Every structure is written in structure tokens, then in C-alpha cells.
Amino acid sequence: MTDVSSALSCARYLDTACQICGNASENRTYVGKEMMFGLRETFEYLACSVCGCIQLIDIPNDLSRFYPEKYVSFQAVDGGLKGLLKKLRVYSYFGMDLGLGAWIVNRYPHLDLAAMAKMQFPKNWRILDVGCGGGRLLLELKLVGYENLTGIDPFIADEIEYPNGVRILKNVVTEVENAGWDLIMFHHSFEHIPNQFETLSAVARLLAPEGRCLIRVPVVGWPWEHYGTDWVSLDAPRHFFLHSEKSMGLLAERCGLKTLSVEYDSYEFQFWASELYRLDIPLLTKGAPRRFFSARQLREFRQRSRDLNAARRGDQAVFLFGL
């Protein structure tokens, strides 16, 4: 392609094996930097020439400082007006719209909820949410009638048991012993996991015979080709693996899972946040994105995202697997 970031053109070749498909020929390396919090520390990534997976070469020994308390996934409960509006959004996604909810969904989409509502999983299913942070999504699902909800996350300070019965355990999926889960899901947590094969193999072991595994992850597409290491979803060093659709399918097959469906669900974030990184502006800069982009530009980013999804070229997707 001619529309490629200069960051891509200056990459070097490295004969290091891809951790997903094993290829060690003509793989390339790129240097990304931490820009969510504006630390600007640099980290090297390998891009496989065969399966397309991009992977962090050296994982930092101390990851805790890249997941401070203000990291978004740890914030689970909102009170007051903000909490009420978020409840209305939940109801709207699941067909219990009270009028205002539809407006909130359109202006402030929640793609985790959108994916769950579209799949229409039975509400009595045993659901395990891996890398759930404080359990926000599980609490939202409880509002609309889901009954058996458990989350796990190794980065929470302590285990949590909410009054409504939702439990969050300080654990990783490879250490879970009780099997028979109807749904095991990863909502943008799978890319944070270093042992990809072991993790997905554990999922295959833990699923019920007719169970499902839902994985929402960033995927290598047009934004990577255009923005290079300024692509926001590279998210160095928190994202260890940035899969292509091909590499995700190969990994699942190795672990005994079948790909049932793949749907792209990228949105305007892939544009405005990557544009900020090009300007060396951290993601969490006060006022972003509206401080830097007009309402018209954001609408254009939203429409371009829809177009990329239709062409299967957006930067995130929903994978559904079964045994």
C-alpha cells in the first residue's frame, strides 16, 4: 500500500519465531511507545510475515505501574446521574428502552454490551468473564436478568463479592478448576495475556460440551497499515499480542476450538486516538477527543469505521468459538 506510516518503513527484519504460528522467516520488528498515560517508554514488537500477528518481544518484569488505579477496567460502579444514565444504556441494548437510553447508546456506545445483546446468550448460562477488572460488565448483565456471573482478574487488589451475587476472583483462567462453563468471555483482555496457547487450551478444557468462547480483541487491519506504531491499539506495553483474523483462527485451532463467527466492531476511537498519538498527545489528555476534533470530524470517523467494518478492515473484532 502507498498509505503507510513512516514508522512501518523503518522496521528491521528479525529471524525470531512467531509465538502463534512458529514462523521465523522475514519477521519484522517495530518500536512502539507508551502513550495512554504519556510515559513514552519504548518497547519492541515483532510482526509475523506469515500469520500477521504482532507481539511484544520482551514483557516488562513489573507491569503494575502500567495498570494504575485510574486504569479504566478497575472502575466498576458509578453513582448519581452518571450511574443512572449508564443503567438506561444497559436496558436499551437489551430491548428495555425507556426513551433516553437509545440516545445514550447512539452517543456513548458500549461495545461489550452490544456484543452480548446481539449474541442473545441464555440468561441462565454459567458465565465466566476473564480479565474483568472490577466487574462492570457483569454488574450490567445482572441488571437485565443474567443469573450465574463470575469474573476473574489477577490485577485486582482483593476478591470482590457484590450484594447481588456477582463474584470477582483474583485469579487467571489457567488456574480455574471447576469446568462446565456455558460461556467464557474475554472483552479486550485476551491481548493482555502472555501465555496465549495455555490460556485458550484452558478455555477448551473448561467449556461445557455446547459452550461458547467469546473473544473481543484488537485486530491488525487498516489502522495498523496507516498509522504504524502510532496505532492506538498497539497500546505498548499492555498489549502483548495484536492478532490478525488469520492468527486468531490458527491459535484457536491449535487449542481445539472451532471458529463459529467473526464480526468486526471497530469504532471512531481507532481514528481520533491514533491521530493524537501522531501528534505526540497522550490518550488521557484532558478534553480528548472533543478538545482536538470537531463534531463533524468525529461523525466522519464514525462513518469511516462502519465502512472499515463492512470491508473487514477495522481494528477490532468479535470472535466466537466452540468445541
N, C-alpha and C positions, 0 to 999 in steps of 0.2 A: 504494500500500500504506500501511497505517497504521503498520506496524512498521518505521519508517525512522529511521536515526540523525539526530540534530540537525545533524551535520556536512553532511548532504545538503541539508537545508532552507535552509542559509545560503549556498549556492553562488550565483555570479553568472553571467549569460549573457555569452558572448563569441562574436562572429562571426568566429572563426578557423577555417580549413578543417581538417577531419579529414584526417590523412595517409593514411588507409586508403581511405575512400570519396569524399573530396573535399567532403563536405557542410560548409557554412559557416553554416547557419541554426539558431538556438536551441541551439547547443552551450553546455555549462556548464563552469565551472571550479571546482576544489576544491583546498584546500591540505592536503597530507599532510606528515608529518614522519618523519625517520629514527629508527627505534625498534629496529632489530636490535641495535645497539651503544649505543643511548641517547644519540646525539648531539643529537637533537631539532631539527636544522636543518629548515627548511620548504621545500617545493617545490610548484609549481603544476602541476596536471593538468587536461587538457581531456577531457570526456566527450561523445562524439558522439551527437547526438539521433537519428541515423538508423541507423548500424550498431552502436552501443553500445560501441565501442572507447574505452578510457580511455588517454590518452597524456600523457607528460611534456612540458611546453611548452618548457622551457629545460634542456638537458642540461648539467651542470657541466663546466667545462673540465678539471678534474683529478678523474678518477674513481678513481684509485689508492687514495686514502685511504678510500674506501668498500669496498675489497676488501683488507683487511689480511691478513697471512699466516695468521691464525687463521680466515679465511673458510672455510667448510666444504668447498667444492668443491676446494680445493687439497690437502686431506688424503687421500692415496690409499692408503696402506699401513698396516695395523695389525699389530702383532706380538703374541706371547704368547697368553693365553687369549682376549682380545678378538678377535684375528685369527682364531683357530680357530673361535670361535662364528660369526663372520661367514661363514667358509667353509662351515660347516654350513648356514647360511641359504641360501647360493647353491645348494648341492646340493639342498636341499629344494624350492626353486622349480622346479628342472628335473627333478623326479621321482627324485632320487637320495637320498631321505631316509634318514638314519641314526637316526631316532627323535627326537633332541633338536631337529633342525632345524625340525620342524613347530611346536614350542612357541615357538622363537625367531621364526619367521615371524609367528605369531599375536600375540606380544607386541611385537615390534620389526619391523614390516613394512618392506620395501624396495620402493617402488612402481616404481622404474626396472626392477628385476629382474622384478617381477610383470608389467609390460607386455611385456617381452621374452619371458618364458616363455610368456605367453598367445598372442603372435603366432606363435611357432614358426617363426621365420625359419631357412632352411637354414644349417647351420654352416659351409659353405664360401663363403658370401656375403662379398663385399668390403664392409666396414662402416666408415663414417666417422662418428665422434661429434664433433659441433660444440659447442664450449664445454664440453669435458670436464674442465676443471681438471687435476688430476694424473692422471686416467685410471682412477679407481677402478672404474667400471662395466666398462670394457674389460678390466681385470685379472680381474674376477669372471667375465666371459663366457669368458675364456680358460680358466678352471678347468673349465668344462663343455664344452669342445671347440670353441669358435669359433676359426677359424684366421687370418682376414685382418682384423686390427683396427688401425685408425689413429684417432688423436684430434687435434683442433686446438683451441687456445685462445690468444688474444692476450695474456692476462694472466699466463701462466706466466713464470717468470724465464728459463728456457732450455729448449731442446728436450730430450726425455727418450726414451731407448731402454732398455726393460726387458730383462732377460736372456731372457725368454720370447718376445721378438719384438714385443711391443706398442710402438708408437711414438706419441709425443705431440709435435706440431709447434707452434711458436709462430706461429700464422697465423690468418687469417679465411677463411671459405668463399668469399668473392668473389675471393680471390687463388689459390684452388686451380686448378691447370691440368689435372691428369690426371682424365679423366672415366671413366664406366663403373662407377660405384659401384652395388652392388645395394641398399644401404640407407644413407641419410643420416639421422642422427637428432639431435634436439635434446631433451635431457631437462632441462627447466626452464632452458634457456639462451636460447631464442628471445626471451623477454621482455626480455633484457638487450641486445638488438641494436638499434641506432638505425635502420639502413637496411633496413627490413623488405622492401620491394619488391625491392631489389637482391639481398638475401640469398636470398629464395625463388626469384627468377629464376635465380640461380646454381645453386641446387639442381636446378631443372628442366634446366639445361644439363649438369650433372654426372652425373645419374642414367643408369643403363643403361636400355634400352628397356622392360624389365619391372621396373625398380627401384621402390623404395618410399621415401617420406619419412615418418618418424615424428616428430611434434612433441608433446611433453607440456608444457603451459603452464597457468598460472592462467587462469581464465575468469571473466567477470563473471556473477555469479549471486546467490543469496540472501544470502550473507555480505556482499557489497557493499551490497545494499539495506538490510541490517540494521545493519551496523557502520559504513558510510560510510568515512571516511578512517582509521578505526581497523582496517579490514580488513587483516589481516597480510600478505596477498599484494600489497597495493599496493606495499609494500617500497620506499618512496621513499629515495633516487633511483635505486636499482639497476634497478628495473623500468621500462623506457621505455614498454612497451605492455602493456596488460591487455585481451586480446581477449574479445569475445563469440563465441559459436559462429557467429553471422552474419558478423561482421567477419573472422574467420579464414577462412571459406569464400570470402568476396569477395576477399580478398587472394590466396588460392591460385589462384582462377580467373583473376585478372589476370596471374598468373605462369605460366600454362599448366599448372596441376596440377588434378587431379580429386580431390574428396573421396571416399574409399572407405569410411571409417567414423569415427565419433566416439563415444568411450566416456568417461564421467565416472568419475574415480578420486580424488575428494577424500577426506580423512580427518579425524580429530578435531582435527588441528592448526589447521584453519580456525576452530574454536570457541575452544579454550583460549588460543591465541596472540592472537587478536583481543580476547578478554576481558582479557588482560593489558594490551594497548595502551589499552583503555578506562580502565584504572586507572593509565595512565602508567608502566607497568612494562616495561622493555626485554626483548626476546626472550631475550637471553643471560644473564638474571639467574640466578645460581647456584640450583640446585634446581628450576627450572621444568621441567615443569609440576607435578610431584608435591608441590612445596612449597606450591602455591596451590590445587590441586584434589584432591579425594578420588578414590579408585579408582572409586567409584560414578559420580562426575561424568564421569570420563574414559570410562567404559563408555557412559554416556548420550550423550556427544559422538560416540563411535564409531558408535552406532546411528543417531543423527540424520544423520550423514554418509552412511551407507548409504541412508537414506531420501531425502536430497537427491540422491544419485547416481541413484537409481531414477527420480526425477522430473526428471532432467536440470537440476538447480538447484544442484549443488555448485560448489566454487570452483576445480576444476582438471579437465582432460580430456586424453585421448589422441586426437590426430588422425592418421589415416593417409591419405596422399596418393599418387597415382600419376600417370603421364603420360597 
